[in-house]
């Protein structure tokens, strides 16, 4: 039996938290930004917090959701 394809990260975040950690490619897709932007966010500590598993960068979906909520709240209070 074939393994189902990974779900779309954007749809997954809207519908609930995925059962896997997100990759930088997933983050770029979720926010519709170039992959280089994701790495710049990490370097400048301005994007969602990530962590390393060996040499691989991963993002906890709960942290990404919290980052989005924080940004939405910051934008709402600044307006």
Beta strands, then each sheet from edge to edge (+ up, - down):
strand 1: 51-53
strand 2: 56-58
sheet 1: 1+ 2-
end
